[in-house]
Amino acid sequence: MMMRPQTVPENFDGIHSACYAFDLSEPIWLDSNVAEFKRHSKVRFYQDNFIDSIDFSYMEIQVIEED
């Protein structure tokens, strides 16, 4: 089950688009990922967060505020 923090829904369209563009399955949000994202506006997804095998160490997502 994918969990999506309700406070930042616009970010998840970007995650979906990026995963589609790179032919990746979308990561599974665990409670620890949600907590990290809420604390730091950044989260890392490792192999355990993906159903399919990944060819990289981790995927990091960070919210960068524009001025």
VMD Tcl script that builds the backbone (N, CA, C; Angstrom):
set m [mol new atoms 201]
animate dup $m
set s [atomselect $m all]
$s set {name element resname resid chain x y z} {
  {N N MET 1 A 0.838 -1.170 0.000}
  {CA C MET 1 A 0.000 0.000 0.000}
  {C C MET 1 A 0.886 1.236 0.000}
  {N N MET 2 A 0.640 2.160 -0.920}
  {CA C MET 2 A 1.408 3.384 -1.001}
  {C C MET 2 A 0.772 4.436 -0.100}
  {N N MET 3 A 1.591 5.029 0.747}
  {CA C MET 3 A 1.092 6.079 1.625}
  {C C MET 3 A 1.582 7.417 1.096}
  {N N ARG 4 A 0.708 8.384 1.037}
  {CA C ARG 4 A 1.060 9.695 0.525}
  {C C ARG 4 A 0.724 10.752 1.555}
  {N N PRO 5 A 1.737 11.498 2.013}
  {CA C PRO 5 A 1.419 12.576 2.950}
  {C C PRO 5 A 0.459 13.562 2.309}
  {N N GLN 6 A -0.567 13.949 3.024}
  {CA C GLN 6 A -1.595 14.821 2.476}
  {C C GLN 6 A -1.134 16.262 2.330}
  {N N THR 7 A -0.042 16.639 2.974}
  {CA C THR 7 A 0.377 18.034 2.986}
  {C C THR 7 A 1.068 18.471 1.704}
  {N N VAL 8 A 1.563 17.544 0.887}
  {CA C VAL 8 A 2.321 17.915 -0.303}
  {C C VAL 8 A 1.896 17.110 -1.533}
  {N N PRO 9 A 0.639 17.120 -1.907}
  {CA C PRO 9 A 0.194 16.268 -3.014}
  {C C PRO 9 A 0.827 16.621 -4.351}
  {N N GLU 10 A 1.215 17.877 -4.567}
  {CA C GLU 10 A 1.803 18.258 -5.854}
  {C C GLU 10 A 3.129 17.559 -6.112}
  {N N ASN 11 A 3.840 17.154 -5.081}
  {CA C ASN 11 A 5.126 16.485 -5.248}
  {C C ASN 11 A 4.976 15.091 -5.833}
  {N N PHE 12 A 3.841 14.458 -5.618}
  {CA C PHE 12 A 3.694 13.088 -6.040}
  {C C PHE 12 A 3.440 12.964 -7.527}
  {N N ASP 13 A 2.916 13.992 -8.159}
  {CA C ASP 13 A 2.807 13.976 -9.612}
  {C C ASP 13 A 4.203 13.946 -10.220}
  {N N GLY 14 A 5.118 14.678 -9.620}
  {CA C GLY 14 A 6.506 14.701 -10.086}
  {C C GLY 14 A 7.190 13.356 -9.914}
  {N N ILE 15 A 6.934 12.700 -8.797}
  {CA C ILE 15 A 7.507 11.370 -8.569}
  {C C ILE 15 A 6.972 10.392 -9.602}
  {N N HIS 16 A 5.684 10.434 -9.828}
  {CA C HIS 16 A 5.068 9.555 -10.836}
  {C C HIS 16 A 5.677 9.810 -12.215}
  {N N SER 17 A 5.801 11.071 -12.587}
  {CA C SER 17 A 6.357 11.423 -13.905}
  {C C SER 17 A 7.807 10.977 -14.035}
  {N N ALA 18 A 8.597 11.190 -12.984}
  {CA C ALA 18 A 10.012 10.791 -13.021}
  {C C ALA 18 A 10.141 9.273 -13.136}
  {N N CYS 19 A 9.363 8.548 -12.364}
  {CA C CYS 19 A 9.423 7.090 -12.427}
  {C C CYS 19 A 9.002 6.578 -13.806}
  {N N TYR 20 A 7.986 7.194 -14.373}
  {CA C TYR 20 A 7.539 6.811 -15.705}
  {C C TYR 20 A 8.640 7.092 -16.739}
  {N N ALA 21 A 9.254 8.276 -16.656}
  {CA C ALA 21 A 10.288 8.656 -17.624}
  {C C ALA 21 A 11.505 7.728 -17.565}
  {N N PHE 22 A 11.842 7.248 -16.369}
  {CA C PHE 22 A 13.004 6.381 -16.205}
  {C C PHE 22 A 12.628 4.903 -16.146}
  {N N ASP 23 A 11.368 4.592 -16.458}
  {CA C ASP 23 A 10.877 3.214 -16.479}
  {C C ASP 23 A 11.125 2.500 -15.144}
  {N N LEU 24 A 10.776 3.180 -14.045}
  {CA C LEU 24 A 10.915 2.627 -12.705}
  {C C LEU 24 A 9.540 2.404 -12.097}
  {N N SER 25 A 9.457 1.408 -11.240}
  {CA C SER 25 A 8.230 1.292 -10.462}
  {C C SER 25 A 8.241 2.401 -9.414}
  {N N GLU 26 A 7.069 2.841 -9.001}
  {CA C GLU 26 A 7.023 3.886 -7.985}
  {C C GLU 26 A 7.395 3.285 -6.633}
  {N N PRO 27 A 8.118 4.043 -5.808}
  {CA C PRO 27 A 8.511 3.514 -4.504}
  {C C PRO 27 A 7.314 3.367 -3.574}
  {N N ILE 28 A 7.444 2.450 -2.656}
  {CA C ILE 28 A 6.430 2.222 -1.640}
  {C C ILE 28 A 6.780 3.100 -0.441}
  {N N TRP 29 A 5.817 3.910 -0.019}
  {CA C TRP 29 A 6.020 4.807 1.126}
  {C C TRP 29 A 5.756 4.055 2.419}
  {N N LEU 30 A 6.799 3.858 3.210}
  {CA C LEU 30 A 6.657 3.273 4.538}
  {C C LEU 30 A 6.472 4.406 5.545}
  {N N ASP 31 A 6.035 4.064 6.737}
  {CA C ASP 31 A 5.851 5.089 7.769}
  {C C ASP 31 A 7.139 5.876 8.015}
  {N N SER 32 A 8.272 5.188 7.971}
  {CA C SER 32 A 9.555 5.866 8.189}
  {C C SER 32 A 9.854 6.866 7.068}
  {N N ASN 33 A 9.462 6.551 5.834}
  {CA C ASN 33 A 9.655 7.481 4.720}
  {C C ASN 33 A 8.796 8.723 4.888}
  {N N VAL 34 A 7.560 8.513 5.296}
  {CA C VAL 34 A 6.643 9.632 5.501}
  {C C VAL 34 A 7.178 10.548 6.595}
  {N N ALA 35 A 7.637 9.958 7.702}
  {CA C ALA 35 A 8.166 10.751 8.816}
  {C C ALA 35 A 9.402 11.537 8.394}
  {N N GLU 36 A 10.321 10.893 7.654}
  {CA C GLU 36 A 11.530 11.567 7.181}
  {C C GLU 36 A 11.170 12.728 6.251}
  {N N PHE 37 A 10.215 12.490 5.359}
  {CA C PHE 37 A 9.812 13.517 4.414}
  {C C PHE 37 A 9.180 14.711 5.123}
  {N N LYS 38 A 8.362 14.436 6.121}
  {CA C LYS 38 A 7.730 15.519 6.873}
  {C C LYS 38 A 8.749 16.320 7.674}
  {N N ARG 39 A 9.767 15.658 8.213}
  {CA C ARG 39 A 10.789 16.344 9.015}
  {C C ARG 39 A 11.754 17.172 8.180}
  {N N HIS 40 A 12.199 16.618 7.051}
  {CA C HIS 40 A 13.306 17.215 6.304}
  {C C HIS 40 A 12.955 17.676 4.893}
  {N N SER 41 A 11.736 17.453 4.442}
  {CA C SER 41 A 11.339 17.722 3.053}
  {C C SER 41 A 12.248 16.975 2.080}
  {N N LYS 42 A 12.722 15.823 2.542}
  {CA C LYS 42 A 13.615 14.995 1.741}
  {C C LYS 42 A 13.433 13.549 2.197}
  {N N VAL 43 A 13.550 12.629 1.253}
  {CA C VAL 43 A 13.416 11.215 1.594}
  {C C VAL 43 A 14.262 10.385 0.629}
  {N N ARG 44 A 14.793 9.298 1.138}
  {CA C ARG 44 A 15.531 8.344 0.305}
  {C C ARG 44 A 14.768 7.031 0.261}
  {N N PHE 45 A 14.707 6.464 -0.939}
  {CA C PHE 45 A 14.072 5.161 -1.140}
  {C C PHE 45 A 15.155 4.171 -1.552}
  {N N TYR 46 A 15.234 3.066 -0.835}
  {CA C TYR 46 A 16.217 2.023 -1.107}
  {C C TYR 46 A 15.523 0.834 -1.771}
  {N N GLN 47 A 16.268 -0.210 -2.060}
  {CA C GLN 47 A 15.719 -1.391 -2.732}
  {C C GLN 47 A 14.463 -1.905 -2.041}
  {N N ASP 48 A 14.427 -1.851 -0.726}
  {CA C ASP 48 A 13.265 -2.350 0.015}
  {C C ASP 48 A 11.988 -1.577 -0.292}
  {N N ASN 49 A 12.114 -0.371 -0.840}
  {CA C ASN 49 A 10.947 0.445 -1.153}
  {C C ASN 49 A 10.403 0.186 -2.551}
  {N N PHE 50 A 11.075 -0.649 -3.319}
  {CA C PHE 50 A 10.657 -0.933 -4.693}
  {C C PHE 50 A 10.277 -2.398 -4.839}
  {N N ILE 51 A 9.262 -2.645 -5.628}
  {CA C ILE 51 A 8.865 -4.029 -5.907}
  {C C ILE 51 A 9.857 -4.646 -6.874}
  {N N ASP 52 A 10.229 -3.889 -7.904}
  {CA C ASP 52 A 11.187 -4.373 -8.898}
  {C C ASP 52 A 12.613 -4.101 -8.419}
  {N N SER 53 A 13.558 -4.802 -9.011}
  {CA C SER 53 A 14.969 -4.569 -8.710}
  {C C SER 53 A 15.387 -3.218 -9.279}
  {N N ILE 54 A 16.257 -2.509 -8.567}
  {CA C ILE 54 A 16.755 -1.220 -9.051}
  {C C ILE 54 A 18.254 -1.322 -9.302}
  {N N ASP 55 A 18.758 -0.522 -10.246}
  {CA C ASP 55 A 20.171 -0.558 -10.623}
  {C C ASP 55 A 20.946 0.602 -10.024}
  {N N PHE 56 A 20.513 1.094 -8.883}
  {CA C PHE 56 A 21.180 2.202 -8.210}
  {C C PHE 56 A 21.043 1.998 -6.710}
  {N N SER 57 A 21.809 2.732 -5.933}
  {CA C SER 57 A 21.826 2.541 -4.483}
  {C C SER 57 A 20.545 3.029 -3.823}
  {N N TYR 58 A 20.089 4.199 -4.229}
  {CA C TYR 58 A 18.863 4.766 -3.672}
  {C C TYR 58 A 18.350 5.873 -4.567}
  {N N MET 59 A 17.079 6.212 -4.387}
  {CA C MET 59 A 16.482 7.350 -5.072}
  {C C MET 59 A 16.148 8.372 -3.991}
  {N N GLU 60 A 16.630 9.583 -4.172}
  {CA C GLU 60 A 16.381 10.637 -3.192}
  {C C GLU 60 A 15.471 11.695 -3.797}
  {N N ILE 61 A 14.495 12.099 -3.015}
  {CA C ILE 61 A 13.565 13.142 -3.437}
  {C C ILE 61 A 13.641 14.256 -2.414}
  {N N GLN 62 A 13.805 15.478 -2.911}
  {CA C GLN 62 A 13.886 16.637 -2.028}
  {C C GLN 62 A 13.035 17.754 -2.595}
  {N N VAL 63 A 12.277 18.400 -1.721}
  {CA C VAL 63 A 11.477 19.549 -2.126}
  {C C VAL 63 A 12.383 20.773 -2.073}
  {N N ILE 64 A 12.478 21.468 -3.199}
  {CA C ILE 64 A 13.273 22.700 -3.283}
  {C C ILE 64 A 12.298 23.840 -3.521}
  {N N GLU 65 A 12.253 24.730 -2.582}
  {CA C GLU 65 A 11.344 25.871 -2.675}
  {C C GLU 65 A 11.905 26.911 -3.630}
  {N N GLU 66 A 11.052 27.421 -4.501}
  {CA C GLU 66 A 11.449 28.504 -5.383}
  {C C GLU 66 A 11.106 29.826 -4.737}
  {N N ASP 67 A 11.967 30.818 -4.935}
  {CA C ASP 67 A 11.699 32.149 -4.379}
  {C C ASP 67 A 10.800 32.951 -5.286}
}
mol reanalyze $m
mol bondsrecalc $m
mol representation Tube
mol addrep $m
